[in-house]
Amino acid sequence: MMRQMRKAAWNAGIGLAMGCVGNCAWADALPGGWQARNFEPIAYVELDGPRAFKLSIARRDERWYLFIGQGHGREEDGGPGFNVVDVSEPTAPRVVKNVHLPDATGQISLHGNLLVVGEQIPFSQAAPGSSIEYPFKNTPAVERTLATFWDVTDPRDPVRLSEWRPRGYGTHRNVYPGGTYAFMSAWLEGYRGQSILAILDVTDPRRPREAGRWWWPGQREDEELYEPPPGYHGPANLSSDGRLLTLGFSPGVVNLDVSDIAQPKLIGKLVFSPLAKVGTQAIHTVIPLPNHYLHVNTEPSAPGCDDESAAFAVIVDNSDPANPRLVSHYPRPRPPEGASYPSFCDKGGRFGPHNVNAEIHSPDVQAPRELIFMTYFTAGLRVFDISDPNVPFETGWFLPEIGAWSAGLRGPEDVLVDTRGLIYTSMGRGKGIWVLKYVGPRAASLRSPH
């Protein structure tokens, strides 16, 4: 099940806190070629499966289990589905379960004992005439499984409870924050082949049922279409009182009143322009920060920086949900000193923000307070100090050896921080999971209670 597990020799006297570059006297059991500032690599595990993607985690007594979604790929690479890795001893991660799901996309969300796994038609199987903005245009919708629900009371033995089978094409960055509802990024029949928000009642996870939906005006096939093409990527963020839902819904940030879950109502929005041409993923991630602020980031599509508007990450003031306000931009990462390329634009492959530590509804995941971690494809994993939301700045980075863009190797894709302060990042079709420790400024904040 596990092809390879590598463990770092723990050299207390070697200080990446000063920002060293290179392998820094770590044991050669770790993959070579990595560079870091204010990060210590602890371990690396390579998994069977085509694409190590989205991450979640669960604590059971004194054991910790990392869940890794596996996306579409070649069957000979192990097939999609999800892996479970015991990370109780972070220097020696151990695979304990590999679940195969033929249509899984690598998209997972976990809260308590309920795991939601997204499924969809591969984009490569869409009908002619589809595009990144309309990925399932002209593709006939049929009843199919768009998500499966699992009881992971024992993470070593997940039990399949049910599946959600509407007429449609798939689901993407779904989120289950606990409680009554799961929020699905769903491609359903009747919406020009684009994704919308579907809300499922999972009170009985053996019988999930749709409780509500919301779409950007113009998405439904009988409505007038507006540009730019809209779409919902996910995740959605529910307020503690259950009345406000905040989400990234291209082309903007959207606040919905969900006090009547069957009929969500728009409260306010903040639209961004211009955006990279990534369809649904143009507004890729929105998550809450302390004091009513939001982290927002887009995603790049084309390699390099010459073929589309730049992807970006920003902070938004959402204290007035009717009028969200742009506050600041994160700085653009720069290559390490001595790099053979003058900027990440010149390195080759995608360069720009992707995923952040988003499963923050979980009591086992550290919510961002003073620091936020973000994957940047060819620029690796970056960490930013957001203690002053008006002036975010970079305090560290981890840049593994990535490989060739032409081989589908895109660099770090997802990141998760547990409440022990351990950081995990997935390597996509590189198949590996790095276990890291941040040792830079404000590192102590990562071990605070959720």
KATAMO-V914577 format. One record per residue. SS is DSSP state (hx for helix, st for strand, lp for the rest). PSI is psi in degrees with one decimal (999 if undefined). D_FIRST is the distance of its C-alpha to the first C-alpha in Angstrom with 1 decimal. Layout:
BEGIN
ss:SS psi:PSI d_first:D_FIRST
ss:SS psi:PSI d_first:D_FIRST
END
This chain:
BEGIN
ss:lp psi:-41.5 d_first:0.0
ss:st psi:119.7 d_first:3.7
ss:st psi:-37.4 d_first:6.3
ss:st psi:136.6 d_first:9.1
ss:st psi:127.0 d_first:10.9
ss:st psi:141.8 d_first:14.6
ss:st psi:134.6 d_first:17.4
ss:lp psi:141.5 d_first:21.0
ss:lp psi:128.6 d_first:23.9
ss:lp psi:96.9 d_first:26.1
ss:lp psi:98.6 d_first:29.5
ss:lp psi:-25.4 d_first:31.9
ss:lp psi:-6.9 d_first:34.7
ss:lp psi:116.5 d_first:33.1
ss:lp psi:96.3 d_first:34.3
ss:hx psi:-9.8 d_first:32.7
ss:hx psi:-24.1 d_first:35.0
ss:hx psi:-4.4 d_first:37.7
ss:lp psi:51.3 d_first:35.6
ss:lp psi:160.8 d_first:34.5
ss:lp psi:134.8 d_first:33.1
ss:lp psi:-167.0 d_first:30.6
ss:lp psi:-14.2 d_first:28.2
ss:lp psi:40.6 d_first:30.8
ss:lp psi:14.9 d_first:30.1
ss:lp psi:156.1 d_first:26.5
ss:lp psi:149.1 d_first:24.3
ss:lp psi:6.2 d_first:22.8
ss:lp psi:-26.5 d_first:19.2
ss:lp psi:150.7 d_first:19.3
ss:lp psi:141.4 d_first:19.3
ss:lp psi:171.5 d_first:23.0
ss:lp psi:-1.0 d_first:25.6
ss:lp psi:156.3 d_first:25.4
ss:st psi:155.1 d_first:28.7
ss:st psi:153.1 d_first:29.6
ss:st psi:118.3 d_first:32.6
ss:lp psi:24.3 d_first:32.4
ss:st psi:143.3 d_first:28.6
ss:st psi:121.0 d_first:26.7
ss:st psi:134.3 d_first:23.0
ss:st psi:-43.3 d_first:21.2
ss:st psi:168.0 d_first:17.6
ss:st psi:134.3 d_first:15.1
ss:st psi:130.0 d_first:11.4
ss:st psi:133.0 d_first:9.8
ss:st psi:151.7 d_first:7.4
ss:lp psi:138.0 d_first:6.2
ss:lp psi:158.6 d_first:9.4
ss:lp psi:-28.4 d_first:13.1
ss:lp psi:102.7 d_first:14.7
ss:st psi:115.9 d_first:13.9
ss:st psi:-107.2 d_first:17.1
ss:st psi:149.9 d_first:18.8
ss:st psi:144.5 d_first:18.3
ss:st psi:172.7 d_first:19.6
ss:st psi:151.6 d_first:19.5
ss:st psi:137.0 d_first:20.7
ss:st psi:131.6 d_first:22.2
ss:st psi:104.5 d_first:22.4
ss:lp psi:-117.9 d_first:25.0
ss:lp psi:8.4 d_first:23.9
ss:st psi:146.4 d_first:20.2
ss:st psi:133.2 d_first:19.0
ss:st psi:121.1 d_first:16.1
ss:st psi:128.3 d_first:15.4
ss:st psi:131.2 d_first:14.7
ss:st psi:118.0 d_first:13.7
ss:st psi:139.5 d_first:15.0
ss:st psi:123.4 d_first:13.6
ss:lp psi:-178.4 d_first:16.7
ss:lp psi:150.0 d_first:17.9
ss:lp psi:-161.2 d_first:17.0
ss:lp psi:138.3 d_first:16.2
ss:hx psi:-34.3 d_first:14.4
ss:hx psi:-13.4 d_first:13.1
ss:hx psi:5.2 d_first:11.3
ss:lp psi:-15.9 d_first:9.1
ss:lp psi:155.3 d_first:12.1
ss:lp psi:172.6 d_first:13.5
ss:st psi:-131.1 d_first:13.3
ss:st psi:152.4 d_first:12.1
ss:st psi:154.2 d_first:9.5
ss:st psi:125.7 d_first:10.8
ss:st psi:126.0 d_first:10.9
ss:st psi:114.9 d_first:13.3
ss:lp psi:27.1 d_first:15.9
ss:lp psi:-41.5 d_first:18.6
ss:lp psi:99.2 d_first:18.8
ss:lp psi:-21.2 d_first:18.7
ss:lp psi:-8.0 d_first:18.6
ss:lp psi:65.8 d_first:15.4
ss:lp psi:146.0 d_first:13.0
ss:st psi:121.8 d_first:10.0
ss:st psi:128.7 d_first:7.2
ss:st psi:-11.6 d_first:8.5
ss:st psi:143.0 d_first:8.1
ss:st psi:113.1 d_first:7.2
ss:st psi:125.7 d_first:10.6
ss:st psi:127.4 d_first:11.8
ss:lp psi:112.2 d_first:15.5
ss:lp psi:-31.2 d_first:17.2
ss:lp psi:12.7 d_first:19.9
ss:st psi:150.5 d_first:18.2
ss:st psi:0.2 d_first:19.6
ss:st psi:4.0 d_first:17.5
ss:st psi:119.8 d_first:20.5
ss:st psi:155.7 d_first:20.1
ss:st psi:139.6 d_first:22.6
ss:st psi:134.3 d_first:22.6
ss:st psi:130.3 d_first:25.5
ss:lp psi:-122.8 d_first:25.8
ss:lp psi:4.8 d_first:23.9
ss:st psi:121.5 d_first:23.9
ss:st psi:132.4 d_first:21.2
ss:st psi:127.5 d_first:22.5
ss:st psi:122.3 d_first:20.3
ss:st psi:147.1 d_first:22.3
ss:st psi:154.2 d_first:22.4
ss:st psi:166.1 d_first:24.8
ss:lp psi:133.2 d_first:25.9
ss:lp psi:141.0 d_first:24.7
ss:hx psi:-29.0 d_first:27.7
ss:hx psi:-15.8 d_first:27.8
ss:hx psi:6.4 d_first:28.8
ss:lp psi:158.6 d_first:31.8
ss:lp psi:156.3 d_first:35.3
ss:lp psi:144.1 d_first:37.5
ss:lp psi:-6.8 d_first:39.5
ss:lp psi:164.6 d_first:36.7
ss:lp psi:175.6 d_first:36.3
ss:lp psi:-29.7 d_first:34.5
ss:lp psi:-29.1 d_first:37.2
ss:lp psi:71.8 d_first:37.1
ss:lp psi:-21.3 d_first:33.6
ss:lp psi:25.8 d_first:34.3
ss:lp psi:134.5 d_first:38.0
ss:lp psi:3.5 d_first:39.2
ss:lp psi:122.6 d_first:36.0
ss:lp psi:134.8 d_first:36.9
ss:lp psi:132.2 d_first:35.5
ss:st psi:165.1 d_first:34.3
ss:st psi:125.6 d_first:32.8
ss:lp psi:165.3 d_first:29.1
ss:lp psi:120.1 d_first:26.3
ss:lp psi:-12.4 d_first:26.4
ss:st psi:149.3 d_first:24.3
ss:st psi:151.7 d_first:22.5
ss:st psi:133.6 d_first:23.0
ss:st psi:139.6 d_first:20.8
ss:st psi:116.4 d_first:21.7
ss:lp psi:36.9 d_first:19.4
ss:lp psi:-43.7 d_first:21.7
ss:lp psi:101.5 d_first:18.8
ss:hx psi:-22.0 d_first:16.0
ss:hx psi:-10.9 d_first:13.4
ss:hx psi:69.2 d_first:14.9
ss:lp psi:141.2 d_first:16.3
ss:st psi:121.9 d_first:19.2
ss:st psi:123.9 d_first:20.4
ss:st psi:-43.6 d_first:24.1
ss:st psi:178.2 d_first:25.6
ss:st psi:154.2 d_first:25.8
ss:st psi:120.8 d_first:28.6
ss:lp psi:71.5 d_first:30.1
ss:lp psi:-177.9 d_first:33.2
ss:st psi:117.8 d_first:34.6
ss:st psi:-153.2 d_first:33.0
ss:st psi:-30.4 d_first:30.3
ss:st psi:175.7 d_first:27.7
ss:st psi:156.2 d_first:27.1
ss:lp psi:-110.9 d_first:26.1
ss:lp psi:72.3 d_first:26.4
ss:lp psi:160.5 d_first:27.0
ss:st psi:134.6 d_first:27.6
ss:st psi:105.7 d_first:28.0
ss:lp psi:15.6 d_first:30.1
ss:lp psi:164.8 d_first:30.6
ss:lp psi:-145.5 d_first:33.7
ss:lp psi:-33.4 d_first:35.0
ss:st psi:144.7 d_first:33.8
ss:st psi:140.8 d_first:30.8
ss:st psi:118.0 d_first:31.8
ss:st psi:133.7 d_first:30.4
ss:st psi:99.9 d_first:30.7
ss:st psi:133.4 d_first:31.4
ss:st psi:107.5 d_first:32.6
ss:st psi:160.5 d_first:35.0
ss:lp psi:136.5 d_first:37.7
ss:lp psi:6.6 d_first:41.0
ss:lp psi:45.3 d_first:40.2
ss:lp psi:25.9 d_first:40.5
ss:lp psi:19.6 d_first:36.8
ss:lp psi:164.5 d_first:36.3
ss:st psi:144.5 d_first:34.3
ss:st psi:175.1 d_first:36.2
ss:st psi:122.0 d_first:35.7
ss:st psi:133.9 d_first:35.0
ss:st psi:122.9 d_first:35.2
ss:st psi:136.3 d_first:33.6
ss:st psi:116.4 d_first:34.8
ss:lp psi:29.4 d_first:31.9
ss:lp psi:-43.5 d_first:34.1
ss:lp psi:97.1 d_first:32.6
ss:lp psi:-9.4 d_first:29.0
ss:lp psi:-12.0 d_first:29.1
ss:lp psi:66.1 d_first:31.9
ss:lp psi:141.0 d_first:31.6
ss:st psi:147.8 d_first:34.8
ss:st psi:132.8 d_first:36.3
ss:st psi:-18.6 d_first:38.9
ss:st psi:167.4 d_first:40.0
ss:st psi:157.3 d_first:39.4
ss:st psi:141.5 d_first:40.9
ss:lp psi:156.2 d_first:41.2
ss:lp psi:130.1 d_first:43.1
ss:lp psi:130.0 d_first:46.5
ss:lp psi:-12.6 d_first:46.5
ss:lp psi:-37.7 d_first:43.0
ss:lp psi:144.4 d_first:44.1
ss:lp psi:-22.7 d_first:45.3
ss:lp psi:9.8 d_first:48.8
ss:lp psi:159.4 d_first:49.3
ss:lp psi:130.1 d_first:50.7
ss:lp psi:134.9 d_first:47.9
ss:lp psi:156.5 d_first:48.1
ss:lp psi:151.4 d_first:46.7
ss:lp psi:160.5 d_first:44.3
ss:lp psi:128.9 d_first:41.8
ss:lp psi:169.2 d_first:40.3
ss:st psi:150.5 d_first:36.8
ss:st psi:120.4 d_first:34.8
ss:st psi:-45.6 d_first:31.5
ss:st psi:164.6 d_first:30.9
ss:st psi:169.9 d_first:30.4
ss:st psi:149.1 d_first:33.5
ss:st psi:117.1 d_first:34.9
ss:st psi:133.1 d_first:37.0
ss:lp psi:161.3 d_first:39.8
ss:lp psi:-27.7 d_first:40.1
ss:lp psi:-0.6 d_first:42.9
ss:lp psi:15.1 d_first:41.0
ss:lp psi:-24.5 d_first:43.8
ss:st psi:129.0 d_first:42.6
ss:st psi:123.0 d_first:39.6
ss:st psi:131.9 d_first:39.0
ss:st psi:157.7 d_first:36.8
ss:st psi:120.2 d_first:36.5
ss:st psi:99.9 d_first:37.8
ss:st psi:130.7 d_first:38.7
ss:lp psi:28.4 d_first:41.3
ss:st psi:-171.8 d_first:41.6
ss:st psi:134.7 d_first:41.0
ss:st psi:135.3 d_first:42.0
ss:st psi:125.7 d_first:43.2
ss:st psi:139.8 d_first:43.5
ss:st psi:114.5 d_first:45.5
ss:lp psi:28.2 d_first:43.3
ss:lp psi:-30.2 d_first:45.6
ss:lp psi:98.4 d_first:45.9
ss:lp psi:-25.6 d_first:42.3
ss:lp psi:-19.8 d_first:43.5
ss:lp psi:73.9 d_first:45.6
ss:lp psi:142.2 d_first:44.2
ss:st psi:136.8 d_first:47.0
ss:st psi:127.1 d_first:47.0
ss:st psi:-47.9 d_first:48.4
ss:st psi:165.9 d_first:48.0
ss:st psi:160.2 d_first:46.0
ss:st psi:113.9 d_first:45.8
ss:st psi:136.8 d_first:45.3
ss:lp psi:144.4 d_first:44.2
ss:lp psi:142.8 d_first:45.4
ss:lp psi:160.7 d_first:44.6
ss:lp psi:153.7 d_first:40.9
ss:lp psi:150.4 d_first:38.3
ss:lp psi:81.0 d_first:37.8
ss:lp psi:13.7 d_first:34.4
ss:hx psi:-131.7 d_first:35.5
ss:hx psi:-39.3 d_first:34.0
ss:hx psi:-0.5 d_first:32.2
ss:hx psi:-50.9 d_first:35.6
ss:st psi:100.0 d_first:35.9
ss:st psi:-46.6 d_first:32.2
ss:st psi:135.6 d_first:32.1
ss:st psi:123.5 d_first:34.7
ss:st psi:153.0 d_first:34.1
ss:st psi:145.9 d_first:36.8
ss:lp psi:173.0 d_first:37.9
ss:hx psi:153.8 d_first:40.5
ss:hx psi:39.6 d_first:44.1
ss:hx psi:15.9 d_first:43.6
ss:st psi:161.3 d_first:42.1
ss:st psi:142.4 d_first:39.3
ss:st psi:133.9 d_first:36.8
ss:st psi:132.3 d_first:36.8
ss:st psi:149.5 d_first:35.0
ss:st psi:-171.5 d_first:35.0
ss:lp psi:141.6 d_first:32.5
ss:lp psi:162.4 d_first:33.2
ss:lp psi:-56.9 d_first:32.6
ss:lp psi:149.8 d_first:34.1
ss:lp psi:153.0 d_first:33.1
ss:lp psi:-158.9 d_first:35.7
ss:lp psi:12.4 d_first:38.7
ss:lp psi:-7.9 d_first:41.3
ss:lp psi:2.7 d_first:40.5
ss:lp psi:165.5 d_first:40.4
ss:lp psi:147.7 d_first:41.6
ss:lp psi:137.8 d_first:39.7
ss:lp psi:154.9 d_first:37.0
ss:lp psi:164.6 d_first:37.9
ss:st psi:137.9 d_first:37.2
ss:st psi:167.9 d_first:40.0
ss:st psi:136.3 d_first:41.1
ss:st psi:138.6 d_first:43.2
ss:st psi:116.0 d_first:45.7
ss:lp psi:25.5 d_first:45.2
ss:lp psi:-26.8 d_first:47.7
ss:lp psi:97.1 d_first:49.8
ss:lp psi:-19.4 d_first:47.4
ss:lp psi:-19.8 d_first:50.1
ss:lp psi:69.9 d_first:50.3
ss:lp psi:145.7 d_first:47.1
ss:st psi:128.6 d_first:48.1
ss:st psi:131.5 d_first:46.4
ss:st psi:-47.2 d_first:46.6
ss:st psi:165.2 d_first:44.9
ss:st psi:140.9 d_first:42.5
ss:lp psi:146.4 d_first:39.7
ss:lp psi:152.7 d_first:40.4
ss:lp psi:130.8 d_first:38.6
ss:lp psi:148.9 d_first:36.2
ss:lp psi:153.4 d_first:37.5
ss:lp psi:159.3 d_first:35.8
ss:lp psi:155.7 d_first:35.6
ss:lp psi:133.6 d_first:38.6
ss:lp psi:3.5 d_first:38.7
ss:lp psi:152.2 d_first:36.3
ss:lp psi:-4.5 d_first:37.1
ss:lp psi:141.4 d_first:37.6
ss:lp psi:-27.1 d_first:40.4
ss:lp psi:164.3 d_first:38.5
ss:hx psi:-19.0 d_first:35.1
ss:hx psi:-29.6 d_first:37.0
ss:hx psi:-3.2 d_first:37.3
ss:lp psi:-31.4 d_first:33.8
ss:lp psi:142.2 d_first:32.5
ss:lp psi:179.8 d_first:30.1
ss:lp psi:138.3 d_first:30.3
ss:st psi:115.4 d_first:32.1
ss:lp psi:171.9 d_first:32.7
ss:lp psi:151.7 d_first:31.4
ss:lp psi:-100.6 d_first:28.4
ss:lp psi:152.0 d_first:26.7
ss:st psi:178.2 d_first:27.8
ss:lp psi:89.8 d_first:26.7
ss:lp psi:-16.1 d_first:27.6
ss:lp psi:43.9 d_first:26.1
ss:lp psi:-4.3 d_first:29.1
ss:lp psi:-20.3 d_first:30.1
ss:lp psi:138.2 d_first:27.5
ss:lp psi:-9.8 d_first:28.9
ss:lp psi:1.0 d_first:25.8
ss:st psi:134.9 d_first:26.2
ss:lp psi:115.2 d_first:29.1
ss:lp psi:141.8 d_first:31.7
ss:lp psi:135.0 d_first:33.4
ss:lp psi:-63.7 d_first:36.8
ss:lp psi:-17.6 d_first:37.8
ss:st psi:147.4 d_first:34.7
ss:st psi:137.6 d_first:32.6
ss:st psi:136.6 d_first:29.4
ss:st psi:131.0 d_first:29.0
ss:st psi:146.8 d_first:26.7
ss:lp psi:29.1 d_first:28.8
ss:st psi:-114.8 d_first:26.6
ss:lp psi:-15.7 d_first:28.1
ss:lp psi:8.8 d_first:29.9
ss:lp psi:-147.4 d_first:26.7
ss:st psi:130.5 d_first:26.8
ss:st psi:152.1 d_first:30.4
ss:st psi:138.3 d_first:32.0
ss:st psi:141.9 d_first:35.5
ss:st psi:119.2 d_first:38.2
ss:lp psi:21.8 d_first:39.5
ss:lp psi:-32.3 d_first:41.8
ss:lp psi:103.7 d_first:44.7
ss:lp psi:-15.3 d_first:43.6
ss:lp psi:-20.6 d_first:46.5
ss:lp psi:69.4 d_first:45.1
ss:lp psi:144.4 d_first:41.3
ss:st psi:154.9 d_first:40.4
ss:st psi:137.7 d_first:37.3
ss:st psi:-1.1 d_first:36.5
ss:st psi:165.4 d_first:33.3
ss:st psi:155.1 d_first:30.5
ss:st psi:123.2 d_first:27.2
ss:st psi:97.0 d_first:26.8
ss:lp psi:166.9 d_first:23.6
ss:lp psi:127.0 d_first:23.6
ss:lp psi:-43.4 d_first:23.0
ss:lp psi:-172.6 d_first:23.5
ss:lp psi:132.4 d_first:25.6
ss:hx psi:-37.6 d_first:26.6
ss:hx psi:-20.4 d_first:27.1
ss:hx psi:7.8 d_first:23.4
ss:lp psi:12.9 d_first:22.7
ss:lp psi:114.3 d_first:21.8
ss:lp psi:-7.3 d_first:23.7
ss:lp psi:-171.7 d_first:22.9
ss:st psi:134.4 d_first:22.1
ss:lp psi:-37.3 d_first:22.0
ss:st psi:161.1 d_first:21.8
ss:st psi:144.9 d_first:22.6
ss:st psi:141.7 d_first:22.7
ss:st psi:120.4 d_first:24.8
ss:st psi:173.1 d_first:24.4
ss:lp psi:-0.1 d_first:27.5
ss:lp psi:-8.4 d_first:26.7
ss:lp psi:8.1 d_first:27.3
ss:st psi:143.0 d_first:23.8
ss:st psi:134.5 d_first:23.0
ss:st psi:137.7 d_first:19.7
ss:st psi:137.5 d_first:19.8
ss:st psi:150.6 d_first:17.4
ss:lp psi:20.4 d_first:17.7
ss:st psi:-130.8 d_first:17.5
ss:lp psi:-3.9 d_first:16.6
ss:lp psi:-14.6 d_first:16.2
ss:lp psi:-11.1 d_first:12.8
ss:st psi:162.2 d_first:13.3
ss:st psi:122.1 d_first:14.6
ss:st psi:138.4 d_first:17.5
ss:st psi:125.2 d_first:18.9
ss:st psi:161.1 d_first:22.6
ss:st psi:130.1 d_first:25.9
ss:st psi:130.2 d_first:29.2
ss:lp psi:18.9 d_first:32.1
ss:lp psi:-166.0 d_first:34.9
ss:lp psi:140.1 d_first:37.9
ss:lp psi:20.7 d_first:37.4
ss:hx psi:-31.5 d_first:34.0
ss:hx psi:-25.1 d_first:35.3
ss:hx psi:-18.4 d_first:35.4
ss:hx psi:-13.6 d_first:31.6
ss:hx psi:9.0 d_first:31.7
ss:lp psi:162.2 d_first:34.5
ss:lp psi:156.0 d_first:34.1
ss:lp psi:999 d_first:32.9
END
